[in-house]
Amino acid sequence: MLFKRPKNSLEGNPKIQLKLFKDKSDTTDKEMFTCKKCKKTYSKNELLESLNVCPFCNEHYKISARERLNILCDSVSFTEHYSELVSCNILGFEGYDEKLAEARKQSKENESVVCGVCTIEGIKTAIFVMDPFFMMGSMGSVTGEKITRLFEYATDNSLPVVGYCVSGGARMQEGILSLMQMAKVSAAVKRHSDMNNLYLCVLTDPTSGGVTASFAMQADIILSEPKALVCFAGPRVIEQTIRKKVPDDIQRAECVMENGFIDNIVGRKSQKSYIGRLLKMHMRYEV
């Protein structure tokens, strides 16, 4: 059985007010954070208030799928779909069950992607958000199934799709079943596009491997967060293959945009209003 229901649902009411990061009461002003880039030290509350973006150098730190949904979705508008689907160790890969259990514990998610429907600036939208804390957003069979179903739902209901990608690529523990998701999701994206529906994708750090080689780069509009790693093979793999040092910025979003693969780079604080404007432009065009 490839997909199975979880023993304990992680969702109560599927339509809920999402919690952004942690309450301020969860941290104290004495808890400090040092930015790995600019080395500035400031309170964790300051980091939380700036959406996990360094207020001094604009370094974007990873956030969970739920935190992204809270930033992007209108208040109490998100309804989750397909949360009952969870991965199982269909190939009997040694240690995979333990990795899945640890990923669920760390991320508090069933799978590496959260899918659903929300409104963004009042526009009803299908949305998927990959979670870096679940096996670095790796694409397994359930990840592909959930995203495929979301595109099919959006096609049937003439909805735009907004996707947030973060991934280390296909999940090796699922072998060819993981790689098959590239073709499956891509076919669903094509059917959605054939019905003149909008697909907008935001690439976050890192977006790589099979995700980059398929649905992450198939969007009508491709955005990225600053300095995000966007590639197929990462710099370490390339260096081990060609035995040469890869320039530090060659696979960063700014370089990728310069070479025509990204339409714009948008900081986290501006994403909701920016995406909202694009959705409204598309709606006016349709009318």
ABEGO torsion letter per residue (X at the ends): XABBBBABBABBBABBBBBBEBBAAABBAABBBBBAAAGBBBBAAAAAAAGGBBAAAGBBBBBBAAAAAAAABBBGABBBBGAABBBBBAAGBBGAAAAAAAAAAAAGBABABBBEBBBBGGBBBBBBBBBAABGGGBBBAAAAAAAAAAAAAAAAAGBBBBBBBBBAEBBAAAEAAAAAAAAAAAAAAAAAAAAGBBBBBBBBOBBBEAAAABAAAABABBBBBBGBBBBABBAAAAAAAAGBBBBAAAABAAAAAAAGABABBBBAAAAAAAAAAAAAAAAAAAX
